[in-house]
């Protein structure tokens, strides 16, 4: 995803501009890394869910296509 590098760059820049003590910087960097990893996990989950949704839509579209074929053969 292209959003994640931009988010990481923004958060890193925000941390650098505040210039806290070295220990605070390490803690904040670790927090940012943890958040980035969490966002990456969420994006992976979203991508997997989107794949499942796409598969279900294909199945539904095929069922609708078959239903239309069978209904057209019904002899109204």
Residue pairs with C-beta under 8 A, 6 or more apart in sequence:
1 43
4 36
4 39
4 40
4 43
7 36
7 39
8 32
8 36
11 32
11 35
11 36
12 29
12 32
15 25
15 28
15 29
15 32
20 28
